[in-house]
Amino acid sequence: MREDPAALFLEDEALTEGLTDEEAETLLSWLLDLAQEASPSQLAHLRRIGHEITRLSRDYGLPVEELIGLVELAWGEADAPGLQA
């Protein structure tokens, strides 16, 4: 049986530890959107990515939205604002 992604992410307190409510909501919404089509192994990777985004934001004061943008850029899902011709 497939694990519920919402339960997986919402029960993981470390996933949003140290983030503001707004940042936590942004991260969880993004992860849940991606999780809709993800396989169980992809869910584990998404969870790790979420933990790393949280760590970078918390430790270095980087905005969650910008870190998500970097991940999407690396995946080829977004164009960098200054790189458009």
C-alpha positions in Angstrom: 0.0 0.0 0.0 1.3 3.5 -0.9 2.1 5.7 2.0 0.2 9.0 2.2 2.6 11.8 1.3 0.7 14.3 3.3 1.0 12.2 6.5 4.7 11.5 5.7 5.6 15.2 5.4 3.3 16.6 8.1 4.4 14.1 10.8 8.1 14.8 10.2 8.7 17.7 12.6 12.3 18.1 11.6 11.2 18.9 8.0 10.1 22.4 9.1 12.1 22.9 12.3 13.4 26.4 12.6 11.3 27.8 9.7 8.7 30.5 10.0 5.1 29.4 9.6 5.1 31.0 6.1 8.3 29.2 5.1 7.0 25.9 6.4 3.8 26.3 4.5 5.7 27.1 1.3 8.0 24.1 1.6 5.2 21.7 2.5 3.0 22.9 -0.3 5.8 22.5 -2.8 6.7 19.0 -1.5 3.0 17.9 -1.6 2.5 19.1 -5.1 5.6 17.1 -6.2 4.5 14.1 -4.2 1.2 13.6 -6.0 2.9 11.8 -8.9 5.9 10.4 -7.0 6.8 6.8 -6.4 7.7 5.6 -2.8 11.4 5.9 -3.6 10.9 9.4 -5.0 9.0 10.4 -1.8 12.1 9.5 0.2 14.2 11.7 -2.0 11.7 14.6 -1.8 11.8 14.2 2.0 15.6 14.5 2.0 15.5 17.5 -0.3 13.0 19.1 2.1 15.3 18.5 5.0 18.3 20.0 3.1 16.2 23.1 2.2 15.2 23.5 5.8 18.8 23.1 7.0 20.2 25.6 4.5 17.5 28.1 5.3 17.9 27.8 9.0 21.7 27.7 9.1 22.4 30.3 6.5 19.3 32.5 6.6 18.5 31.7 3.0 14.8 32.2 1.9 13.0 28.9 1.4 11.4 30.2 -1.9 14.8 30.9 -3.3 16.1 27.5 -2.4 13.1 25.9 -4.0 13.8 28.0 -7.1 17.4 26.7 -7.2 16.2 23.1 -7.0 13.6 23.7 -9.8 16.3 25.4 -11.9 18.6 22.4 -11.4 15.7 20.1 -12.5 15.1 22.3 -15.5 11.6 23.3 -14.4 12.3 27.0 -14.2 14.3 29.7 -15.9 16.6 31.8 -13.8 15.3 35.4 -13.8 18.6 36.9 -15.1 19.4 34.2 -17.6 16.6 34.7 -20.1 17.6 36.0 -23.5 
